[in-house]
Amino acid sequence: MKKMPLYSLLLFVLLLVIWEMAAGTMSELVLPAPSVIGFTLLDGIKSGYFTEHIIRTLSEVLLGLLFGGLSGFIVGILMGEITFLRKLLFPYIIASQAVPKLALAPLFILWFGFGMTSKVVITALVCFFPLLESTVTAVQSSDKQKLELFRMLNASRLQTLVHLKIPAGMAGILAGLRVSVVLAVVGAVVGEFIGGSEGLGALIIASQGMMDTPLMFATLILLTLMGMILYQMVALFEKKWSRPYKKEK
């Protein structure tokens, strides 16, 4: 995980100071001070108030990422390898992604109910396309000289895919996974916005109804930290994966 540069940290502190000063001239309902938000966040963590909501949202994010990412990876490999399948399915996939997920959320809740299933489906759909696109691109952009070498060695199509195309394109595939991780948090929160009594997204809606702006900001901080931690975990895995290939080059 990369360390924050000193100048970036100083800018963060400066913004907090400016925010603290500006908040003193406004109502807490409009713009609470960072100190008030920090107190609300720490108090909620210590009391366990956020725990159930964090677990719920994180479960939706991870399950949606698993199903959506795995589906995108498998379909991406098939579309990258089979030209007919790519031409057949790609227009429909693009059309499905053009529809905003927020507009589809009420329909999914009608089909799958107000429980976790509808949120996982929404999250999976959000995660599906970045993995699909990056996988198709990675499979199709293999080195031509290495492909020729595999043909000369009489390698099967499956052997070429497993031992050449997927490992060589893993950097691009993991880049798509990094995008999906961030979008997974968005997808889970969108589902909780539309219909949910648990989760950080539902907590934001509840804090809006209670006019508790500090609680709303504290929840947003938790969502930001969740997305950043998941993103850095994928980036760390990508760095370890690509290290042997960098040494080879």
C-alpha positions as CSV (number, residue, x, y, z in Angstrom):
1,M,0.0,0.0,0.0
2,K,1.4,3.3,-1.0
3,K,2.1,5.9,1.7
4,M,0.5,9.3,1.4
5,P,3.1,11.9,0.3
6,L,3.9,14.6,2.9
7,Y,2.5,17.4,0.7
8,S,-0.7,15.5,0.2
9,L,-1.0,15.0,3.9
10,L,-0.4,18.7,4.5
11,L,-3.1,19.5,2.0
12,F,-5.5,17.2,3.8
13,V,-4.8,18.9,7.1
14,L,-5.2,22.3,5.5
15,L,-8.6,21.4,4.1
16,L,-9.7,20.1,7.5
17,V,-8.7,23.4,9.2
18,I,-10.6,25.4,6.5
19,W,-13.6,23.1,6.9
20,E,-13.5,23.5,10.7
21,M,-13.4,27.3,10.4
22,A,-16.1,27.4,7.8
23,A,-18.4,25.1,9.8
24,G,-18.3,27.6,12.7
25,T,-20.2,30.1,10.7
26,M,-23.0,27.7,9.6
27,S,-25.6,25.5,11.1
28,E,-24.6,22.0,12.0
29,L,-27.6,20.8,10.0
30,V,-26.0,22.3,6.8
31,L,-22.3,21.7,7.4
32,P,-21.1,20.0,10.6
33,A,-17.5,20.5,11.7
34,P,-14.9,17.7,11.1
35,S,-14.5,17.5,14.9
36,V,-18.3,16.8,15.3
37,I,-18.2,14.2,12.5
38,G,-15.2,12.5,14.1
39,F,-16.9,12.4,17.5
40,T,-20.0,10.9,15.9
41,L,-17.9,8.3,14.0
42,L,-15.9,7.2,17.0
43,D,-18.9,7.1,19.3
44,G,-20.8,4.9,16.8
45,I,-17.8,2.5,16.4
46,K,-17.3,2.2,20.1
47,S,-20.9,1.6,20.8
48,G,-21.2,-0.9,18.0
49,Y,-23.9,1.2,16.3
50,F,-22.2,0.9,12.9
51,T,-21.1,-2.7,13.2
52,E,-24.3,-4.4,11.9
53,H,-24.6,-1.9,9.0
54,I,-20.9,-2.3,8.0
55,I,-21.3,-6.1,8.0
56,R,-24.4,-5.9,5.9
57,T,-23.0,-3.6,3.2
58,L,-19.6,-5.4,3.1
59,S,-21.4,-8.7,2.6
60,E,-23.4,-7.3,-0.3
61,V,-20.3,-5.8,-1.8
62,L,-18.2,-9.0,-1.6
63,L,-21.0,-11.3,-2.8
64,G,-21.9,-9.0,-5.6
65,L,-18.2,-8.7,-6.5
66,L,-17.8,-12.4,-6.4
67,F,-20.8,-13.3,-8.7
68,G,-20.5,-10.3,-11.0
69,G,-16.7,-10.4,-11.3
70,L,-16.7,-14.2,-11.8
71,S,-19.4,-14.0,-14.4
72,G,-17.7,-11.1,-16.2
73,F,-14.4,-13.1,-16.2
74,I,-15.9,-16.3,-17.6
75,V,-18.1,-14.6,-20.2
76,G,-15.1,-12.3,-21.1
77,I,-13.0,-15.4,-21.8
78,L,-15.7,-17.0,-23.9
79,M,-16.3,-13.8,-25.9
80,G,-12.6,-13.2,-26.4
81,E,-12.0,-16.7,-27.7
82,I,-15.1,-17.2,-29.8
83,T,-15.7,-14.5,-32.4
84,F,-19.2,-15.5,-33.2
85,L,-20.2,-15.4,-29.5
86,R,-18.6,-11.9,-29.2
87,K,-20.5,-10.5,-32.2
88,L,-23.8,-12.2,-31.0
89,L,-23.7,-11.0,-27.4
90,F,-21.8,-7.7,-27.4
91,P,-24.7,-5.5,-28.6
92,Y,-27.0,-6.9,-25.9
93,I,-24.4,-6.4,-23.2
94,I,-23.8,-2.8,-24.2
95,A,-27.6,-2.2,-24.3
96,S,-27.9,-3.6,-20.8
97,Q,-25.2,-1.4,-19.5
98,A,-26.7,1.7,-21.1
99,V,-29.7,1.4,-18.7
100,P,-28.9,3.1,-15.4
101,K,-28.9,0.6,-12.5
102,L,-30.7,3.1,-10.3
103,A,-33.7,2.8,-12.7
104,L,-33.6,-1.0,-12.5
105,A,-33.3,-1.1,-8.7
106,P,-37.0,-0.9,-8.0
107,L,-37.7,-3.7,-10.5
108,F,-35.1,-6.0,-8.8
109,I,-36.6,-5.2,-5.4
110,L,-40.0,-6.2,-6.8
111,W,-38.6,-9.5,-8.1
112,F,-36.2,-10.4,-5.3
113,G,-37.7,-8.6,-2.3
114,F,-36.3,-6.2,0.2
115,G,-33.6,-8.6,1.5
116,M,-30.0,-9.0,0.6
117,T,-30.6,-10.8,-2.7
118,S,-31.8,-7.7,-4.6
119,K,-28.8,-5.7,-3.4
120,V,-26.4,-8.5,-4.4
121,V,-28.0,-8.7,-7.9
122,I,-27.6,-4.9,-8.4
123,T,-24.0,-5.0,-7.2
124,A,-23.2,-8.0,-9.4
125,L,-24.6,-6.2,-12.5
126,V,-22.5,-3.2,-11.7
127,C,-19.3,-5.3,-11.4
128,F,-20.0,-7.5,-14.4
129,F,-19.1,-5.1,-17.3
130,P,-15.7,-3.8,-16.2
131,L,-14.4,-7.4,-15.7
132,L,-16.0,-8.5,-19.0
133,E,-14.4,-5.6,-21.0
134,S,-11.0,-6.0,-19.5
135,T,-11.0,-9.7,-19.9
136,V,-12.0,-9.6,-23.6
137,T,-9.3,-7.0,-24.3
138,A,-6.7,-9.0,-22.4
139,V,-7.5,-12.3,-24.2
140,Q,-7.4,-10.6,-27.6
141,S,-4.2,-8.6,-27.1
142,S,-1.7,-11.5,-26.5
143,D,1.8,-11.2,-28.1
144,K,1.7,-12.6,-31.6
145,Q,5.2,-14.0,-31.5
146,K,4.4,-16.0,-28.3
147,L,1.2,-17.2,-29.9
148,E,3.2,-18.4,-32.9
149,L,5.6,-20.2,-30.6
150,F,2.7,-22.0,-28.8
151,R,1.3,-23.1,-32.3
152,M,4.8,-24.4,-33.2
153,L,4.8,-26.4,-30.0
154,N,1.4,-27.9,-30.9
155,A,-0.3,-26.4,-27.8
156,S,-4.1,-26.8,-27.7
157,R,-6.4,-23.8,-27.5
158,L,-7.0,-24.5,-23.8
159,Q,-3.3,-24.7,-23.1
160,T,-2.7,-21.5,-24.9
161,L,-5.4,-19.8,-23.0
162,V,-4.4,-21.0,-19.6
163,H,-0.6,-20.7,-20.0
164,L,-0.3,-17.6,-22.2
165,K,-3.4,-15.4,-22.7
166,I,-4.7,-15.3,-19.1
167,P,-1.3,-14.9,-17.4
168,A,-0.1,-12.3,-19.9
169,G,-3.4,-10.3,-19.7
170,M,-3.8,-10.5,-15.9
171,A,-2.6,-7.0,-15.4
172,G,-5.5,-5.7,-17.6
173,I,-7.9,-8.1,-15.9
174,L,-6.9,-6.9,-12.5
175,A,-7.3,-3.3,-13.6
176,G,-10.9,-4.1,-14.5
177,L,-11.2,-5.7,-11.0
178,R,-10.0,-2.5,-9.4
179,V,-12.8,-0.6,-11.2
180,S,-15.3,-3.2,-10.2
181,V,-14.3,-3.0,-6.5
182,V,-15.1,0.7,-6.3
183,L,-18.4,0.3,-8.3
184,A,-19.4,-2.6,-6.1
185,V,-19.7,-0.2,-3.1
186,V,-21.8,2.1,-5.3
187,G,-24.1,-0.7,-6.4
188,A,-24.7,-1.9,-2.8
189,V,-25.5,1.6,-1.6
190,V,-27.9,2.2,-4.5
191,G,-29.8,-1.0,-3.6
192,E,-30.0,0.1,0.0
193,F,-31.2,3.5,-1.0
194,I,-34.2,2.1,-2.9
195,G,-35.2,-0.5,-0.3
196,G,-33.4,-1.6,2.8
197,S,-33.5,-1.2,6.5
198,E,-29.9,-2.3,7.1
199,G,-26.6,-1.3,5.6
200,L,-24.7,2.0,5.3
201,G,-26.8,3.2,2.4
202,A,-30.0,2.7,4.5
203,L,-28.3,4.5,7.4
204,I,-27.7,7.5,5.1
205,I,-31.4,7.6,4.3
206,A,-32.3,7.2,7.9
207,S,-29.9,10.0,9.0
208,Q,-31.5,12.3,6.3
209,G,-34.9,11.6,7.8
210,M,-33.7,12.4,11.3
211,M,-31.9,15.5,10.0
212,D,-28.7,14.1,11.6
213,T,-26.0,15.5,9.2
214,P,-23.0,14.5,11.3
215,L,-24.2,10.8,11.2
216,M,-24.6,11.1,7.4
217,F,-21.0,12.4,7.0
218,A,-19.7,9.7,9.4
219,T,-21.5,7.0,7.2
220,L,-20.0,8.5,4.1
221,I,-16.5,8.3,5.7
222,L,-17.1,4.6,6.4
223,L,-18.2,3.9,2.8
224,T,-15.1,5.8,1.5
225,L,-12.8,3.8,3.8
226,M,-14.4,0.5,2.7
227,G,-13.9,1.3,-1.0
228,M,-10.3,2.5,-0.5
229,I,-9.4,-0.6,1.6
230,L,-10.8,-3.0,-1.0
231,Y,-9.2,-1.1,-3.8
232,Q,-5.8,-1.2,-2.1
233,M,-6.1,-4.9,-1.5
234,V,-6.6,-5.6,-5.2
235,A,-3.8,-3.2,-6.1
236,L,-1.5,-5.1,-3.6
237,F,-2.4,-8.4,-5.2
238,E,-1.8,-6.9,-8.7
239,K,1.6,-5.7,-7.6
240,K,2.6,-9.1,-6.2
241,W,1.3,-10.9,-9.3
242,S,3.1,-8.6,-11.8
243,R,6.4,-8.7,-9.9
244,P,7.7,-11.9,-11.6
245,Y,6.8,-10.6,-15.0
246,K,8.7,-7.4,-14.4
247,K,11.8,-9.3,-13.4
248,E,11.4,-11.4,-16.5
249,K,11.3,-8.3,-18.7
